[in-house]
Amino acid sequence: MAYNIELVNQLREALGSLTPLSEKRMFGSIIFMFNGNMLAGVYQEYFLFRVGIGQRENALKLKGIKVFDLTGKPMKGWVMVSKEGWNSKHLLENWISMAHEFVKTLPAK
């Protein structure tokens, strides 16, 4: 399996109040879309968050964070967050908030 269904359910629950929200399968993962723009997802044992290019550099300094790169070409503005980087509900909510703050600046699709 390309993604952990327990993490998908955890992320789905944490994203529950954001609207409009939809789900898509891509990159061998589940991606959650806000206003038609990719926001967050799950790949294997990682959460994926679209935090923007500026925030990505700061995020990469934290434990458990790496660039979202599945093909040798990193996705700009995205990070992969391991368990070490979100080991509490509060931290998961912080990642969601950071991604939401960036994605809501994008035009709806």
C-alpha positions in Angstrom: 0.0 0.0 0.0 1.3 3.4 -0.9 -0.3 5.2 2.1 -1.2 4.4 5.7 -5.0 4.4 5.9 -4.9 5.2 9.6 -3.0 8.4 8.8 -5.5 9.3 6.1 -8.4 8.9 8.5 -6.5 11.0 11.1 -5.9 13.7 8.6 -9.4 13.6 7.2 -10.7 14.1 10.8 -8.3 16.9 11.5 -9.3 18.7 8.2 -13.0 18.2 8.9 -13.9 21.8 9.4 -12.3 23.1 6.3 -14.5 23.7 3.3 -14.6 23.3 0.4 -12.5 20.2 0.7 -12.2 17.2 -1.6 -10.0 14.2 -1.9 -8.0 12.8 -4.9 -5.7 9.9 -5.4 -2.4 11.0 -6.9 1.3 10.2 -6.4 0.3 6.8 -5.0 -1.3 8.7 -2.1 -4.4 10.5 -1.0 -4.4 14.3 -1.5 -6.9 16.7 0.1 -7.8 19.7 -2.0 -9.0 23.1 -0.7 -10.8 25.2 -3.3 -9.5 22.8 -5.9 -5.8 23.4 -4.9 -3.7 20.6 -3.3 -3.4 21.2 0.5 -2.3 18.1 2.3 -2.1 14.3 2.0 -0.6 11.1 3.1 2.2 9.1 1.4 3.3 5.8 3.0 4.0 6.8 6.7 4.3 10.6 6.0 1.9 13.5 6.0 2.3 15.8 3.1 1.7 19.5 3.5 1.8 22.3 0.9 3.3 25.2 2.9 4.7 27.4 0.2 8.3 27.9 -0.9 9.1 30.5 1.9 7.7 28.3 4.7 9.3 25.2 3.3 12.8 26.4 4.1 11.9 27.1 7.7 10.1 23.8 8.0 13.0 21.8 6.7 15.0 22.9 9.8 12.7 20.9 12.0 13.0 17.3 13.1 11.2 14.7 10.9 10.7 17.0 7.9 12.0 16.5 4.4 11.4 17.7 0.9 8.5 16.0 -0.9 10.4 14.3 -3.7 9.1 11.0 -5.2 10.5 11.3 -8.7 13.9 13.1 -8.3 12.1 16.4 -8.9 11.1 18.0 -5.6 7.6 19.5 -5.4 8.0 23.2 -4.8 6.5 24.4 -1.5 5.8 20.9 -0.2 7.2 19.0 2.8 6.9 15.4 4.0 6.4 15.1 7.8 7.3 11.9 9.6 5.9 10.9 13.0 8.8 12.7 14.6 7.5 16.0 13.1 3.9 15.7 14.2 3.9 13.6 17.3 0.9 15.3 18.8 -2.6 16.4 17.7 -1.5 20.0 18.4 1.5 19.7 16.0 -0.7 18.1 13.3 -3.1 21.0 13.6 -0.2 23.5 13.3 0.9 21.8 10.0 -2.7 22.0 8.7 -2.9 25.6 9.7 0.4 26.4 7.9 -0.8 24.7 4.8 -4.2 26.3 4.9 -2.7 29.8 5.3 -0.7 29.3 2.2 -3.3 27.5 0.0 -6.1 30.0 0.7 -3.9 32.6 -1.0 -4.2 30.7 -4.2 -7.0 31.3 -6.7 -9.8 28.7 -6.6 -9.8 26.2 -9.4 
